[in-house]
Amino acid sequence: MIKILHMYGDMLDLYGDSGNMEILRYRCRMRDIDCTVDSYSLGGDMPDFSSYDLIYIGGGADLEQQHISADLLRCRDGIKAAYDNGTFLFLICGGYQLMGKYYRDADGNDIPGLGLFDYYTVAPSSRKMRCISNIAIRTSITGKPVDVVGFENHGGQTHDVKTPLGEVLFGNGNCSKSRYEGYMEKNVIATYMHGPCLSKNPELSDYMISYCLSRNGGSGELAPLDDTLEKQCRQVMLDRLLSK
Amino acid sequence: MNRLLILIGKIVVGFLRLFKRNAGNLPGIILWHLTGGKACKMFKVDCPIIAVTGTNGKTSVTNCIAQLFEQSGKKIIINREGNNLDTGICSMLLKYCDGSGKVDADLLILETDESHVPVVYSQLKLETLVVLNFFRDQLDRNGEMETLIQKINGFCKTFTGNLILNGDDPNTARLGRANPENKNVKYFHAEPYAFATDTIYEASEGRFCPFCGEALVYDYYQYSHIGRFRCRKCGFGSEQPYITASGIDLDKPEFTADGHTYSPQLNSIYNIYNMTAVAAAAKLYGIEQKVTDNVINNYTVNNGRMENFMLGDRKATLNLAKNPVGANMTLRVMNEMKGEKELLFVLNDNIADGLDVSWIYDINFTIFERVTRVVTSGTRAYDIAVRIKCSGYDAANIVVRPDLDEAVEELAKTPGRKFVIANYTAVQPTRAALKRYSEKHGGEQK
């Protein structure tokens, strides 16, 4: 049994981010693992964050991020306690940025982050300067190196990332043309990768599912699924990006 | 220099025709580079130009307006293949111009991509601009629509020609205020139809007044954010209508505009808006009523919009889906059909499609009924295959054939009814592949 909390899904849903939930549910269903996804959005009843195995936040435009930031701060203590207690945080783009110290928007205004992690994000003053690209990175979060692909579209440049999710093979990553992408801990995957991120990277899904199960006292071992299509899909993109 | 450029362009067009390929954007792209982005400037166009733009419905409205003039005995030029970017329009003009770049016609009627309106019509003099609507589609998930509207708004600030605007779309109607000096702004509206609602049904844009920031109030919503709106604070939305569709009955289907009743072929509220835009253009240009009747009452879609092909004895229906709304609509039509059927989904990620294909996760594939097999193709054939698989469809019934001809062969292998969905840049190659199959194995385009 896995319990997931999807935060602000109605506002933060760029580039198929909500698809990540569909994929996690699909991979659980194929293995007869119970998986529930609850939704929380602006002004809702304060959830019991620590009762969840995984908290998910997607990405949104600047405007949406401003709208939710005050509400997210209201949830800070709950999310922090859950994270300290081992709840997994899966964060895409805006969700990633808002867990850091702050997000400075294109006009120089600071949107405070939850400060769970040390990094901070600064958007360039020109809104035209964005990192928009297919992206490939090599991550070792699962214990062995695996190449994963996604689509990035962010203005914000994220600095001071101590433990990045992976090394950039193609695309930009945390900053324009940077070497590293995302942020990770044992129970955190934070990334700029949309696409949705999990659609072509079954290892990331399974890492999270396995983490959640073992946290609940299970072995965390997962029955293998036939991921031929997913892997071919990723290989086509890797071939395209890396043969250039 | 001009003559030389035109000659080069014409040679490219001729060369492509030799290989029976649609010329597409290529000749225009070549000239675009040779002229430093000013390719449309090479042409001498003395006749009036009417342009149609907006997120949805451009092709239908462009075709209908063209027919208004064609049936009035005018010589018109229209970009029929849907090449609506500056390079596509340039490629099309290349076919029709003489050696000096002179284009001989009574009228040019050009479907024009939203983002290319300022580029093209800073180079060619525009007489009338028809703007249908602005919706989020796959290109816009990050506030880019506002940038797009700003671009067209910038163009409208100095435009003094006719501006025919959807008065029920705040994103579109706001263009009418771009140039206060322009007295030629005309709004079309539609009264509520049977399924209009009091509250908004789908997530959408344009909830606030673009001029004063006040929340817009709606008398009714037709679909998405389209409906009778106004701003209580600054009066935006209270402009005088030029033409209004009333008595809308989609069962017949029927609607009345300017006291005249029309019986169109297509029974969607989208089509009523499109046809009202056509009626507005007809009114503006004083088209004879019997011609307008003929056009509006007989217009049906083709060119990759619910277009039928015979693959041997197997019927296939092709529909363009450049956004989830279009794709979901096709799936619904497919489901409503009795018996088993197969689907070919062609997904590309060329620049004009948006490099990102994640919008396919907003398509609801769980509604599949009696779909026995899915074939996928295009530059992102695997992505759409994975998407359909994750919706719960048995992967054993999904066949990936990135090559289009192989995909059509695969689709036609088994008997039964076929549906084909293709996104923007995939539509023309898909039509061509379906036709090639028919030529080889019999059957015809219907």
Interface residues (C-beta under 8 A of the other chain):
Chain A: D10 L14 Y15 G16 S18 G19 E22 I23 Y26 R29 A61 D62 L63 I132 S133 N134 F151 N153 H194 G195 P196 S199 K200 D226 T228 L229 E230 Q232 C233 V236
Chain B: R141 N142 G143 A203 L355 D356 S358 W359 I360 Y361 D362 Y382 D383 A385 V386 R387 K389 C390 S391 G392 A395 I398 V400 P402
